[in-house]
């Protein structure tokens, strides 16, 4: 999404939220971002102060969640569900959402698997293992 430059990626979130608040027409990716931000009121004030948030390092060692990573994972899952890639993910998501009774919570559970697969891929300098991702998601159903 707009390259690997952290500040550029973050600006997309600020622009989308600002566009929503300014009542301007949004691009499809901005509409997706806004829908995710609306589900995360804890991030809304941060997005209204881009000068502070753009340079902030969110460290897990300090007990912080990176809001951009979190919202980015929601975007990734939304795109996976839209295309059903990897194959079968949409059905797994639907079952997770049914079991939890909350589609948003189902995505949060899926993030655990997505994060693990992405971490392993980064560690191994390899592509994410889609089959490992699906296996992890299936374990969530048990």
N, C-alpha and C positions, 0 to 999 in steps of 0.2 A: 504494500500500500504506500505508494509515493516514495519508494527508495528505502535506503538503510540509514539515512541521516536522522538521528533521534529528534532533533529540533523540528525538522520538516514534518515528520510523522505527527508529532505533538501538535503542530500548528493546524493540521487537518481537523483535529478534535476541537480546538479553540474556534476555528472558523465555522464548523458545523453548529456548535452550540450558540455562537454569536449570531449566526444566520437564523437559527430558530427563534432566538430572542428578538431579533430584528424583523421577524416576520417576512424574510425574503425567501424566494423559492429555493429549495434545496436540491442538490444533485442526489442521485440514488445512494451513493456511499454516505453522504451527509445525513440522509434520512435514516439510514441504518444506525449511524453513530448516535443521532439524536434519540432514536428509540432505545438504544442501550443506556445512554446517559439518563433518560427519564426513569429507567428501572434502577438507577444508582444515584439517589439524591445526595449521598455522601460525597459525590464527586462534582456536583454542580457548582458549588461556590469556588472550588479550585479552578474550574474551567472559565470562570468569570474573572480570574486574575492571572492571565497568561504570563505576565512578566515575572511573577514569582514561580509559577509551576514549570515553566519551560526548562529551567536549568536545575530543578530539584532532582537529586539522586535519591531514589527510594530503595533503601537497603533492607533486605530481610533480616540482616544481623541487628537492625534497630527495631525489628518488629513491624516494619512498614510493608504495606501492600503497594505495589506500583500500579496506580490507577490506569495508566496507559497500557500496560501489559495486560491487565485484567480486561479492560474494554476491548483490546486487540484480540484477545482470545475469544471473546464473545463474537467478534466479527468473523474470525476464522471458523468458528463453529457454525455461524449462520450461513457462511458460504459453503461449508461442507454439506450442510443440510439441504441447501438449495440445489446443489448438483448431485447429491447422494454419493459424495466422494470422500473417503473410500466407500466402495460399494457396500451397502447394507447399513451405513451409519444412520440414515434417516429412520429406519425401523427400530434400531437400537435406541435412538433418542426418544422416539414415540413411546416405547415401552418404559424407558426411564421416567419420562414425564408422567405417564399413567401411574406408575408405581409411587412416585413422589407426590403426585397431585399438583405439581407446580413446575411448569416448563422452564422457568428461570432457574429454579433449584436444580433441575436436571442438567442444565448447561453448566452450572457450577460443579456438579459432580463430574461431568465430562472433562472439565478443565484439569482435573487431577491427572487424568490419563494423558491428555494432550500435553500438559507440562512435562510429564515424565518422558514421553516419547521425544519431545523436542530437546529436552536436556540430554538424553542419550545420543541423539543425532549430533548435537553440538559437541559433546564429549568425544564422539567417535569420528567427527568430521565426515559424516555420512548423511544421506537422505533420511528423513523420518521413516520409521518402519510402520507402514500402514497396517500390517497384519498384527503387530504388537499392540498398536493402538486399538484395533477392534477387539483383540483378546482382553485387553484391560477393560474396555467398555462392557463386554459381556460379563466379566466378573462382577461389575457393579449391579447386575441384574439378579445376582444370587443372594 
